[in-house]
Amino acid sequence: MKKIEFPQKTDNYIKIDYHIFNFNYSTLADNYFYWLFNYHPYNVSKNNSHFYPNPSNISGGKTSTNSDTNYFIRSSINFHHPHGQLSIPESILFGMSYNKKTYCNSNFEGKLSQKLDKAYWSMHTDKVKPFIQKTDLFVIFGHSIGESDQCWWEEIIDQLKQGSELIIYDYEGKGLKKKILHYCKDDENLISDRIFVIDFDETKHLKYSFKF
């Protein structure tokens, strides 16, 4: 909270778009957020939610706000299932990450690699890049940051180099920050300062998860 710059970008009456990319095949998270969120609670205002830039009342940071600071904002929540949904069996994608050199081969191995390439079939670049390029703050929650989704981590890293920030929720200290830095080919020190880790486990519960 003392280092992150995102709270400085917030104020009353701004618009915040939340794009939730659900890597699971179920819609449990979608249902949870759908009932949690009221798109139009006020008759005389387009604001529909509250934003607390400093909920833990941390002093000495880059913002002069405290735990009483509460911004009225306009927000929207959008869900994306890049790997498909259980309710649409044909949409489900299994397999590995982007490997263009392999699937461009005309042999059997190349054709099989193409069918197992999640990034290729989800048209990752065309569908996702417009959202990613506009993102000020990324949040990774409940993901192992494995190689099968390498294309996603590389896209996020590119935006961190442009000034975006990243919060990683790391359950039981799996070293997820180190894992995502593994996909950075250069400027590792630059993006490392823009990655923030929240450690938690069965004894250390989250208090402000998805409430910032």
C-alpha positions, 0 to 999 in steps of 0.5 A: 500500500505504501508503494502501489500507485493505482490508488492515486488514479482513483477519485469520485465519479470515475469509471472503473471497468473490471474484466474478470478472466476466469480460467476455470471451466465453471461459472461459479465465480460469474454467479457470485459476482452477478448477485453481488453487483448492483448495476443501478442502485441510485435513481439520480446518479450513474454511480453504482459502487464504492471504492476505498483507496486505503481500507487498511489505513496505511500511513506513509504511502503515496496517497493521503487518503485513510480508511474513511476515504470512500469514492463513489464510482461508476463500475462495470464487471465483464466476464471472459472464459478464454478456455471455454465453459462446461455448459458449452462442451465444444468451447472447452480448450485443453492443451499447452501454450502458444508454439507457432513454430511447431504447429506451422509444420505440416507433419502429424506432430505439427497438426496435433500441436495445433489442436492442443494449442490453447492460445491458438484456438482462443485467438488470444491476441485479437480478443484480449489485447484491447483489454490488456492494453488499457489495464492499469492494475492486474490481479492474479488470484487462484492461479499457479502461473504455469507454462501452459498459460505462458502467453498471458504472462508475457502479455501482462509483463509487456504492460508492466513495462508500460507502467501497469501494476500487478497484485498476486495473491500467493497461497501458502508462499508458492513463490508466484512472483518469481514464477512470473518474472521467469517469463520476463526476457529483460528489464526484470528489475523494472517490472519487479517493483510493480509486482505486489504479493499478498501472502495468505494461508489457512491461518492468515485470512484475506480481509479485503479480497476483491475490495481493495 
